[in-house]
Amino acid sequence: MKQLVVYYSRTGTTRRVAQAIAEVLKCDVEEIRDLKNRAGVLGWLSSGMDATLKRLTKIEKPEKPPELYELVIIGTPVWNSTLSTPIRTYIVAYRDRFKQVAFFCTQYGSKSDVLKEMEALCGRKPVATLMLRRRQVETGEYADLVKQFCAYITR
Ligand SMILES: Cc1cc2nc3c(=O)[nH]c(=O)nc-3n(C[C@H](O)[C@H](O)[C@H](O)COP(=O)(O)O)c2cc1C
């Protein structure tokens, strides 16, 4: 099954997970790039506001057409208990072109409804989901959980 990992990362945590998944599955990966500057405290504040208001943003055109893949694995950091704005934008723009989907997210805490929200936004049940705390990524604990997630996808 041809798979694509699509992710956005503001500070590198979700990127580490995305790269680990792509390495295990040996599949393509696409980073979503936001045209809005989200660096620093101001970027943090405006990102929280954008997320809460469920705004969309302008993203660079992705290189890989999702319809060429059997499975699109979408990863986002959690912002104010919801999806990051760049991933919300990507899903809204491309959801009609997804076949199967799987989701992962990284967050500081341990609870949120983001995966359910991604399901509703995509209009599809995911074949697998993975929710990680930032600390699990920093300590390396995520590696085994990524392997389990990938094993479930390829079972
Ligand atoms: C604007 C903003 C809002 C956030 N809101 C939450 C939140 O509601 N719950 C949570 O657990 N973490 C929250 N976080 C923390 C991030 O989800 C977490 O650090 C994530 O791993 C960052 O991923 P990244 O390094 O790929 O950008 C927030 C971070 C930002 C920048």
The ligand as an ORCA input file, in Angstrom:
! r2SCAN-3c Opt
* xyz 0 1
  C      -0.512     28.097     20.069
  C      -0.274     26.825     20.809
  C      -1.311     26.251     21.527
  C      -1.118     25.030     22.187
  N      -2.180     24.451     22.836
  C      -2.031     23.250     23.443
  C      -3.144     22.605     24.066
  O      -4.282     23.064     24.034
  N      -2.918     21.417     24.685
  C      -1.680     20.828     24.742
  O      -1.550     19.775     25.329
  N      -0.612     21.415     24.122
  C      -0.758     22.605     23.474
  N       0.312     23.192     22.856
  C       1.611     22.512     22.884
  C       1.894     21.786     21.565
  O       0.787     21.020     21.115
  C       3.076     20.815     21.706
  O       4.181     21.469     22.249
  C       3.416     20.178     20.366
  O       4.157     19.001     20.588
  C       4.230     21.125     19.478
  O       4.486     20.480     18.246
  P       5.540     21.065     17.185
  O       6.874     21.149     17.896
  O       5.555     20.087     16.092
  O       5.085     22.428     16.762
  C       0.150     24.405     22.169
  C       1.193     25.004     21.455
  C       0.986     26.181     20.751
  C       2.110     26.792     19.959
*
